[in-house]
Amino acid sequence: MKRSELLKILRQHGCQFWKNGSNHEKWINPAGKKFTVPRHSGQDLPKYLAEDIFKQAGIK
């Protein structure tokens, strides 16, 4: 999955960008839980990583 697709899905579910880290962005879900999204430019995210990010964001 491309990072841009992942971010689009996160925004559709009410997640918001919180702040930048060194190699990751920090996001917050509607319930207030914080999670990170890696910034790997030009690379597809592995399926297991996208699924883990969705789980942390509260998206099924």
Secondary structure, 3 states (H helix, E strand, C coil): CCHHHHHHHHHHCCCEEEEECCCEEEEECCCCCEEEEECCCCCCCCHHHHHHHHHHHCCC
